[in-house]
Amino acid sequence: MGICGRAPRRLERGFTHRGTRRRMKFVLIALFFFVLGAYSHAQSPSPSGFRACNLSNNEIEVAKALDTGVSDGNGRIVISEGWYKLPPNACAFLWTGPLQYDRYLVYAQDKSTGREWAGSVPVCVSPQAFTIRATDCGAQFQRRFFTPVDTRRQNGWTHNFTP
């Protein structure tokens, strides 16, 4: 007989009070770390910077540009750079760190097929590697139409060049 005059309650075969408590402690600890990991993953921001991805089957050349918002009297100064070679199904950061502008400009070309990923904003480029800070292309540069990309004030952005 037990303390209260009743027979002690029998647990199912193989279970003891101590074993149940140990299992419960293990389950609670595992659940805590699972929830903590899920929360940490949800809170971690996407990589900062502007990433361009080539989803085509050929290597492409990418040029980038920024409208500085500054005028030199002849027009707004745009800084353009290129060419970044991007293999098929690869990505690269064109701008690193948190994005500081609302709008970025990109252009790409596939020299093997003649395909262009163009937009509506005229920007100066050169056939060779270049960095151009100008308002007017003049005779020494060519003009290409870049695609404006609104990053919606995000710290990180991925732009895909699709086939």
N, CA, C and O of each residue as an XYZ file, in Angstrom:
652
protein
N       0.823     -1.178      0.000
C       0.000      0.000      0.000
C       0.868      1.243      0.000
O       1.984      1.256      0.520
N       0.316      2.286     -0.602
C       1.042      3.545     -0.691
C       0.804      4.413      0.525
O       0.227      3.968      1.517
N       1.245      5.639      0.444
C       1.158      6.585      1.548
C      -0.293      6.884      1.901
O      -0.621      6.985      3.083
N      -1.148      7.024      0.939
C      -2.553      7.378      1.176
C      -3.424      6.154      1.356
O      -4.649      6.280      1.384
N      -2.855      5.005      1.475
C      -3.633      3.806      1.646
C      -4.062      3.196      0.325
O      -4.843      2.245      0.296
N      -3.544      3.750     -0.781
C      -3.882      3.189     -2.087
C      -2.652      2.535     -2.669
O      -1.520      2.896     -2.345
N      -2.887      1.586     -3.516
C      -1.772      0.919     -4.191
C      -1.111      1.902     -5.151
O      -1.814      2.662     -5.818
N       0.229      1.912     -5.241
C       0.901      2.829     -6.171
C       0.494      2.518     -7.605
O       0.297      1.361     -7.977
N       0.372      3.578     -8.402
C      -0.030      3.436     -9.801
C       1.137      2.875    -10.590
O       2.270      3.343    -10.478
N       0.838      1.871    -11.383
C       1.896      1.241    -12.177
C       2.015      1.960    -13.510
O       1.010      2.281    -14.145
N       3.229      2.207    -13.922
C       3.488      2.788    -15.236
C       3.565      1.674    -16.247
O       3.805      0.516    -15.903
N       3.357      2.037    -17.508
C       3.445      1.024    -18.554
C       4.830      0.417    -18.565
O       5.806      1.036    -18.141
N       4.893     -0.770    -19.044
C       6.151     -1.495    -19.100
C       7.190     -0.696    -19.885
O       6.881     -0.211    -20.974
N       8.385     -0.546    -19.380
C       9.480      0.139    -20.059
C       9.552      1.629    -19.765
O      10.540      2.267    -20.129
N       8.546      2.209    -19.122
C       8.561      3.636    -18.832
C       8.691      3.838    -17.337
O       8.019      3.178    -16.546
N       9.530      4.725    -16.975
C       9.640      5.107    -15.577
C       9.471      6.609    -15.507
O       9.612      7.306    -16.511
N       9.175      7.095    -14.343
C       9.002      8.530    -14.163
C      10.282      9.270    -14.554
O      10.219     10.307    -15.214
N      11.426      8.751    -14.156
C      12.707      9.374    -14.455
C      12.967      9.369    -15.969
O      13.425     10.379    -16.505
N      12.690      8.276    -16.664
C      12.908      8.180    -18.113
C      12.009      9.137    -18.886
O      12.438      9.732    -19.874
N      10.769      9.285    -18.442
C       9.835     10.196    -19.102
C      10.309     11.635    -18.958
O      10.256     12.414    -19.910
N      10.765     11.978    -17.783
C      11.262     13.334    -17.541
C      12.495     13.615    -18.406
O      12.632     14.716    -18.938
N      13.377     12.653    -18.550
C      14.584     12.807    -19.359
C      14.215     13.018    -20.835
O      14.773     13.887    -21.505
N      13.268     12.211    -21.329
C      12.830     12.344    -22.726
C      12.187     13.710    -22.969
O      12.437     14.350    -23.990
N      11.374     14.139    -22.038
C      10.697     15.428    -22.172
C      11.721     16.558    -22.195
O      11.589     17.498    -22.978
N      12.729     16.472    -21.350
C      13.777     17.484    -21.314
C      14.510     17.527    -22.657
O      14.780     18.607    -23.181
N      14.828     16.367    -23.209
C      15.504     16.288    -24.505
C      14.644     16.905    -25.611
O      15.141     17.673    -26.435
N      13.351     16.567    -25.623
C      12.436     17.095    -26.643
C      12.334     18.613    -26.531
O      12.353     19.304    -27.550
N      12.228     19.141    -25.326
C      12.132     20.588    -25.140
C      13.404     21.303    -25.580
O      13.335     22.362    -26.204
N      14.561     20.737    -25.263
C      15.827     21.344    -25.690
C      15.937     21.319    -27.214
O      16.322     22.315    -27.826
N      15.599     20.187    -27.823
C      15.652     20.084    -29.286
C      14.691     21.078    -29.928
O      15.037     21.720    -30.920
N      13.497     21.210    -29.379
C      12.511     22.148    -29.902
C      13.007     23.585    -29.765
O      12.825     24.389    -30.680
N      13.626     23.916    -28.643
C      14.177     25.251    -28.432
C      15.198     25.592    -29.515
O      15.135     26.668    -30.108
N      16.141     24.680    -29.777
C      17.166     24.959    -30.784
C      16.584     25.005    -32.194
O      17.065     25.771    -33.030
N      15.569     24.210    -32.469
C      14.914     24.254    -33.776
C      14.252     25.617    -33.992
O      14.416     26.233    -35.045
N      13.505     26.082    -32.991
C      12.829     27.379    -33.097
C      13.856     28.501    -33.187
O      13.680     29.429    -33.976
N      14.914     28.434    -32.403
C      15.964     29.445    -32.445
C      16.612     29.494    -33.826
O      16.846     30.579    -34.359
N      16.902     28.348    -34.404
C      17.498     28.296    -35.737
C      16.568     28.845    -36.797
O      17.005     29.583    -37.679
N      15.300     28.501    -36.727
C      14.324     29.007    -37.700
C      14.189     30.521    -37.579
O      14.098     31.216    -38.590
N      14.175     31.032    -36.363
C      14.073     32.475    -36.149
C      15.309     33.186    -36.682
O      15.187     34.216    -37.345
N      16.486     32.658    -36.407
C      17.729     33.268    -36.886
C      17.765     33.295    -38.401
O      18.176     34.292    -38.995
N      17.339     32.212    -39.033
C      17.338     32.154    -40.493
C      16.367     33.186    -41.066
O      16.671     33.835    -42.067
N      15.214     33.338    -40.444
C      14.216     34.289    -40.937
C      14.687     35.724    -40.758
O      14.325     36.594    -41.550
N      15.488     35.987    -39.732
C      15.940     37.337    -39.454
C      17.178     37.739    -40.241
O      17.453     38.933    -40.363
N      17.938     36.783    -40.784
C      19.163     37.139    -41.488
C      18.812     37.742    -42.838
O      18.070     37.139    -43.614
N      19.344     38.938    -43.127
C      19.011     39.612    -44.370
C      19.669     38.935    -45.563
O      20.658     38.215    -45.427
N      19.091     39.188    -46.743
C      19.721     38.670    -47.950
C      21.053     39.380    -48.127
O      21.246     40.475    -47.598
N      21.971     38.771    -48.865
C      23.276     39.407    -49.035
C      23.113     40.811    -49.605
O      22.340     41.027    -50.539
N      23.846     41.762    -49.035
C      23.726     43.120    -49.540
C      24.537     43.268    -50.815
O      25.543     42.589    -51.017
N      24.080     44.161    -51.658
C      24.722     44.412    -52.940
C      23.768     44.136    -54.088
O      22.654     43.648    -53.894
N      24.232     44.458    -55.284
C      23.437     44.238    -56.499
C      24.082     43.092    -57.251
O      25.213     43.195    -57.726
N      23.344     42.002    -57.351
C      23.858     40.796    -57.993
C      23.170     40.613    -59.337
O      21.953     40.758    -59.449
N      23.967     40.291    -60.363
C      23.433     39.989    -61.694
C      23.640     38.509    -61.963
O      24.711     37.965    -61.695
N      22.604     37.854    -62.499
C      22.676     36.427    -62.802
C      22.394     36.194    -64.281
O      21.446     36.743    -64.842
N      23.230     35.376    -64.897
C      23.073     35.000    -66.299
C      22.343     33.665    -66.347
O      22.932     32.624    -66.057
N      21.074     33.689    -66.708
C      20.289     32.463    -66.784
C      20.266     31.888    -68.198
O      19.550     30.924    -68.470
N      21.051     32.483    -69.094
C      21.102     31.980    -70.470
C      22.132     30.856    -70.579
O      22.822     30.533    -69.612
N      22.221     30.274    -71.756
C      23.164     29.170    -71.986
C      24.490     29.624    -72.569
O      25.350     28.791    -72.854
N      24.677     30.929    -72.754
C      25.914     31.469    -73.321
C      26.534     32.482    -72.372
O      25.852     33.056    -71.523
N      27.831     32.693    -72.526
C      28.490     33.746    -71.758
C      27.964     35.096    -72.236
O      27.768     35.303    -73.433
N      27.738     36.004    -71.302
C      27.315     37.354    -71.659
C      28.299     38.354    -71.081
O      29.054     38.046    -70.160
N      28.277     39.561    -71.640
C      29.054     40.676    -71.116
C      28.071     41.676    -70.537
O      27.077     42.025    -71.174
N      28.353     42.133    -69.325
C      27.438     43.020    -68.610
C      28.123     44.358    -68.366
O      29.309     44.415    -68.043
N      27.354     45.436    -68.528
C      27.815     46.782    -68.177
C      26.847     47.337    -67.141
O      25.663     46.998    -67.127
N      27.370     48.189    -66.281
C      26.551     48.784    -65.223
C      26.706     50.291    -65.262
O      27.701     50.808    -65.769
N      25.718     50.996    -64.726
C      25.787     52.460    -64.696
C      24.969     52.998    -63.531
O      24.024     52.368    -63.055
N      25.368     54.184    -63.091
C      24.656     54.903    -62.029
C      24.463     56.344    -62.457
O      25.397     56.989    -62.934
N      23.262     56.844    -62.286
C      22.993     58.267    -62.467
C      23.340     58.916    -61.134
O      22.683     58.661    -60.125
N      24.374     59.757    -61.131
C      24.860     60.339    -59.878
C      23.907     61.368    -59.292
O      23.983     61.690    -58.107
N      23.003     61.885    -60.131
C      22.109     62.932    -59.659
C      22.759     64.302    -59.700
O      22.129     65.301    -59.353
N      24.028     64.358    -60.126
C      24.775     65.610    -60.205
C      24.790     66.078    -61.653
O      24.933     65.271    -62.572
N      24.642     67.382    -61.852
C      24.670     67.946    -63.201
C      25.934     68.773    -63.377
O      26.391     69.437    -62.445
N      26.500     68.727    -64.595
C      27.690     69.538    -64.877
C      27.350     70.724    -65.781
O      28.251     71.337    -66.352
N      26.084     71.050    -65.918
C      25.659     72.146    -66.787
C      25.199     71.650    -68.146
O      24.351     72.282    -68.776
N      25.746     70.521    -68.614
C      25.338     69.938    -69.894
C      24.304     68.831    -69.708
O      23.663     68.411    -70.671
N      24.144     68.371    -68.503
C      23.224     67.272    -68.217
C      23.679     66.531    -66.978
O      24.667     66.899    -66.343
N      22.952     65.491    -66.645
C      23.284     64.705    -65.459
C      24.464     63.788    -65.752
O      24.554     63.197    -66.829
N      25.361     63.677    -64.786
C      26.544     62.830    -64.939
C      26.173     61.386    -64.621
O      25.626     61.082    -63.560
N      26.484     60.509    -65.565
C      26.262     59.075    -65.401
C      27.622     58.394    -65.420
O      28.446     58.669    -66.291
N      27.855     57.511    -64.464
C      29.102     56.739    -64.424
C      28.775     55.331    -64.889
O      27.925     54.655    -64.310
N      29.461     54.894    -65.946
C      29.223     53.546    -66.481
C      30.522     52.757    -66.491
O      31.604     53.317    -66.663
N      30.399     51.443    -66.302
C      31.561     50.539    -66.292
C      31.207     49.232    -66.976
O      30.067     48.770    -66.925
N      32.194     48.652    -67.610
C      32.001     47.346    -68.247
C      33.337     46.866    -68.784
O      34.299     47.633    -68.735
N      33.445     45.793    -69.231
C      32.502     44.711    -69.383
C      32.814     43.616    -68.373
O      33.972     43.251    -68.173
N      31.785     43.106    -67.751
C      31.922     42.002    -66.814
C      31.466     40.734    -67.523
O      30.308     40.627    -67.927
N      32.367     39.783    -67.675
C      32.012     38.518    -68.330
C      31.309     37.618    -67.318
O      31.802     37.377    -66.216
N      30.150     37.133    -67.727
C      29.334     36.304    -66.847
C      29.035     34.984    -67.550
O      28.282     34.959    -68.523
N      29.623     33.877    -67.064
C      29.384     32.563    -67.679
C      27.911     32.154    -67.568
O      27.163     32.733    -66.781
N      27.500     31.160    -68.354
C      26.119     30.674    -68.270
C      25.780     30.197    -66.856
O      26.600     29.570    -66.186
N      24.585     30.499    -66.425
C      24.064     30.063    -65.120
C      24.965     30.457    -63.952
O      25.137     29.694    -63.002
N      25.533     31.653    -64.035
C      26.395     32.162    -62.968
C      25.900     33.536    -62.528
O      25.168     34.211    -63.252
N      26.313     33.933    -61.331
C      25.956     35.238    -60.782
C      27.221     35.953    -60.328
O      28.219     35.313    -59.996
N      27.174     37.280    -60.316
C      28.286     38.091    -59.816
C      27.717     39.388    -59.249
O      26.689     39.883    -59.710
N      28.397     39.924    -58.249
C      27.983     41.203    -57.681
C      28.553     42.333    -58.524
O      29.763     42.414    -58.731
N      27.667     43.213    -59.014
C      28.099     44.402    -59.746
C      28.382     45.542    -58.782
O      29.296     46.334    -59.011
N      27.614     45.632    -57.713
C      27.844     46.585    -56.631
C      27.798     45.794    -55.330
O      26.897     44.980    -55.124
N      28.764     46.031    -54.457
C      28.798     45.319    -53.178
C      28.393     46.263    -52.050
O      28.419     47.485    -52.197
N      28.026     45.677    -50.943
C      27.606     46.465    -49.793
C      26.152     46.883    -49.916
O      25.534     46.682    -50.961
N      25.601     47.461    -48.861
C      24.202     47.901    -48.897
C      23.967     48.887    -50.045
O      24.784     49.775    -50.288
N      22.860     48.722    -50.736
C      22.551     49.576    -51.884
C      22.171     50.974    -51.407
O      21.378     51.130    -50.479
N      22.748     51.992    -52.055
C      22.548     53.373    -51.626
C      21.633     54.164    -52.546
O      21.181     55.252    -52.188
N      21.359     53.633    -53.715
C      20.531     54.342    -54.687
C      19.219     53.596    -54.884
O      19.117     52.404    -54.595
N      18.216     54.315    -55.381
C      16.924     53.688    -55.666
C      16.938     52.979    -57.011
O      16.212     52.007    -57.220
N      17.773     53.476    -57.921
C      17.743     52.966    -59.288
C      19.159     52.693    -59.788
O      20.056     53.528    -59.672
N      19.328     51.509    -60.341
C      20.587     51.091    -60.944
C      20.317     50.782    -62.413
O      19.195     50.436    -62.784
N      21.344     50.907    -63.241
C      21.190     50.686    -64.676
C      22.071     49.522    -65.110
O      23.242     49.454    -64.736
N      21.510     48.602    -65.904
C      22.278     47.450    -66.391
C      21.994     47.208    -67.872
O      20.931     47.543    -68.395
N      22.978     46.620    -68.512
C      22.882     46.260    -69.925
C      23.722     45.001    -70.106
O      24.753     44.842    -69.453
N      23.287     44.114    -70.984
C      24.078     42.908    -71.259
C      23.989     42.580    -72.740
O      23.026     42.924    -73.425
N      25.031     41.899    -73.208
C      25.057     41.452    -74.600
C      25.698     40.081    -74.684
O      26.602     39.740    -73.921
N      25.200     39.308    -75.637
C      25.765     37.994    -75.944
C      26.439     38.148    -77.298
O      25.764     38.202    -78.326
N      27.757     38.218    -77.304
C      28.479     38.460    -78.557
C      28.354     37.301    -79.534
O      28.463     37.504    -80.743
N      28.128     36.088    -79.033
C      28.046     34.935    -79.938
C      26.739     34.920    -80.736
O      26.713     34.426    -81.864
N      25.661     35.452    -80.168
C      24.371     35.437    -80.869
C      23.896     36.826    -81.280
O      22.987     36.958    -82.100
N      24.513     37.867    -80.710
C      24.065     39.226    -80.990
C      22.899     39.672    -80.119
O      22.389     40.780    -80.289
N      22.476     38.838    -79.206
C      21.356     39.165    -78.315
C      21.754     40.284    -77.368
O      22.883     40.323    -76.879
N      20.813     41.200    -77.111
C      21.020     42.286    -76.162
C      19.904     42.278    -75.120
O      18.751     41.984    -75.433
N      20.257     42.599    -73.894
C      19.288     42.844    -72.831
C      19.336     44.354    -72.612
O      20.117     44.855    -71.803
N      18.493     45.060    -73.342
C      18.536     46.517    -73.367
C      17.287     47.096    -72.718
O      16.304     46.397    -72.474
N      17.357     48.383    -72.449
C      16.236     49.079    -71.835
C      15.958     50.384    -72.535
O      15.981     50.451    -73.764
N      15.693     51.426    -71.763
C      15.263     52.703    -72.323
C      16.156     53.886    -71.975
O      15.908     54.997    -72.442
N      17.192     53.672    -71.163
C      18.031     54.782    -70.702
C      19.344     54.795    -71.484
O      20.128     53.852    -71.375
N      19.604     55.856    -72.281
C      20.847     55.914    -73.057
C      22.062     56.156    -72.157
O      22.064     57.066    -71.327
N      23.095     55.327    -72.336
C      24.317     55.410    -71.531
C      25.513     55.171    -72.452
O      25.418     54.406    -73.412
N      26.634     55.827    -72.159
C      27.857     55.681    -72.955
C      28.606     54.407    -72.575
O      28.737     54.077    -71.396
N      29.098     53.692    -73.599
C      29.926     52.500    -73.402
C      31.081     52.544    -74.396
O      31.127     53.399    -75.279
N      32.003     51.614    -74.236
C      33.134     51.459    -75.148
C      33.247     49.981    -75.498
O      32.852     49.133    -74.697
N      33.778     49.650    -76.680
C      33.946     48.230    -77.018
C      34.926     47.508    -76.086
O      34.782     46.309    -75.845
N      35.916     48.229    -75.565
C      36.885     47.647    -74.634
C      36.436     47.917    -73.195
O      35.452     48.619    -72.962
N      37.168     47.351    -72.241
C      36.872     47.609    -70.825
C      36.855     49.118    -70.599
O      37.689     49.838    -71.148
N      35.912     49.596    -69.797
C      35.753     51.042    -69.662
C      35.194     51.444    -68.309
O      34.508     50.673    -67.637
N      35.508     52.669    -67.934
C      34.826     53.421    -66.887
C      34.642     54.809    -67.467
O      35.620     55.487    -67.780
N      33.409     55.234    -67.611
C      33.106     56.514    -68.252
C      32.282     57.359    -67.288
O      31.291     56.901    -66.719
N      32.714     58.592    -67.124
C      31.967     59.569    -66.322
C      31.664     60.724    -67.265
O      32.511     61.584    -67.505
N      30.453     60.734    -67.793
C      30.144     61.731    -68.818
C      28.660     62.026    -68.882
O      27.828     61.282    -68.364
N      28.353     63.146    -69.539
C      26.970     63.489    -69.846
C      26.701     63.282    -71.332
O      25.561     63.062    -71.742
N      27.768     63.354    -72.140
C      27.642     63.218    -73.591
C      28.663     62.193    -74.068
O      29.822     62.232    -73.653
N      28.242     61.278    -74.934
C      29.135     60.216    -75.392
C      30.206     60.722    -76.355
O      31.311     60.180    -76.383
N      29.901     61.743    -77.138
C      30.880     62.236    -78.102
C      31.205     61.176    -79.139
O      30.500     60.174    -79.258
N      32.277     61.401    -79.891
C      32.661     60.481    -80.970
C      33.417     59.261    -80.452
O      33.434     58.225    -81.117
N      34.043     59.362    -79.276
C      34.898     58.271    -78.798
C      34.128     57.121    -78.150
O      34.695     56.046    -77.953
N      32.851     57.318    -77.814
C      32.070     56.274    -77.150
C      30.824     55.915    -77.952
O      30.388     56.670    -78.821
N      30.264     54.758    -77.646
C      29.009     54.316    -78.256
C      27.883     54.485    -77.238
O      28.125     54.597    -76.036
N      26.675     54.502    -77.732
C      25.520     54.630    -76.847
C      24.734     53.323    -76.859
O      24.431     52.774    -77.918
N      24.411     52.834    -75.659
C      23.559     51.656    -75.504
C      22.412     52.049    -74.582
O      22.533     52.974    -73.778
N      21.310     51.341    -74.708
C      20.142     51.636    -73.884
C      20.075     50.643    -72.726
O      19.852     49.447    -72.916
N      20.274     51.173    -71.527
C      20.334     50.368    -70.304
C      18.943     50.209    -69.697
O      18.055     51.040    -69.886
N      18.790     49.119    -68.966
C      17.538     48.841    -68.254
C      17.608     49.444    -66.854
O      18.528     49.135    -66.098
N      16.647     50.304    -66.498
C      16.619     50.809    -65.121
C      16.032     49.747    -64.189
O      15.019     49.121    -64.503
N      16.679     49.556    -63.048
C      16.216     48.568    -62.069
C      15.920     49.299    -60.762
O      16.817     49.866    -60.139
N      14.670     49.278    -60.362
C      14.243     49.880    -59.098
C      14.420     48.836    -58.000
O      13.728     47.818    -57.991
N      15.332     49.085    -57.087
C      15.633     48.113    -56.034
C      14.705     48.228    -54.826
O      14.872     47.499    -53.849
N      13.741     49.124    -54.881
C      12.727     49.266    -53.820
C      13.342     49.470    -52.438
O      12.819     48.996    -51.429
N      14.445     50.175    -52.419
C      15.142     50.513    -51.160
C      15.593     49.289    -50.368
O      15.708     49.343    -49.143
N      15.844     48.205    -51.058
C      16.359     46.997    -50.409
C      17.880     47.109    -50.274
O      18.516     47.819    -51.053
N      18.461     46.423    -49.308
C      19.922     46.378    -49.165
C      20.562     45.475    -50.201
O      21.703     45.696    -50.607
N      19.827     44.457    -50.629
C      20.340     43.509    -51.609
C      19.329     43.296    -52.719
O      18.120     43.367    -52.494
N      19.833     43.033    -53.928
C      18.947     42.842    -55.077
C      19.603     41.892    -56.058
O      20.821     41.919    -56.233
N      18.803     41.050    -56.700
C      19.296     40.172    -57.760
C      18.533     40.482    -59.036
O      17.302     40.486    -59.057
N      19.290     40.744    -60.107
C      18.699     40.988    -61.428
C      19.069     39.813    -62.318
O      20.244     39.469    -62.444
N      18.068     39.197    -62.935
C      18.300     38.034    -63.793
C      18.238     38.414    -65.266
O      17.291     39.057    -65.719
N      19.268     38.002    -66.007
C      19.249     38.101    -67.463
C      18.746     36.747    -67.951
O      19.469     35.752    -67.910
N      17.497     36.722    -68.412
C      16.860     35.459    -68.793
C      17.001     35.208    -70.291
O      17.153     36.152    -71.066
N      16.951     33.944    -70.702
C      17.096     33.622    -72.133
C      15.979     34.220    -72.976
O      15.960     34.040    -74.194
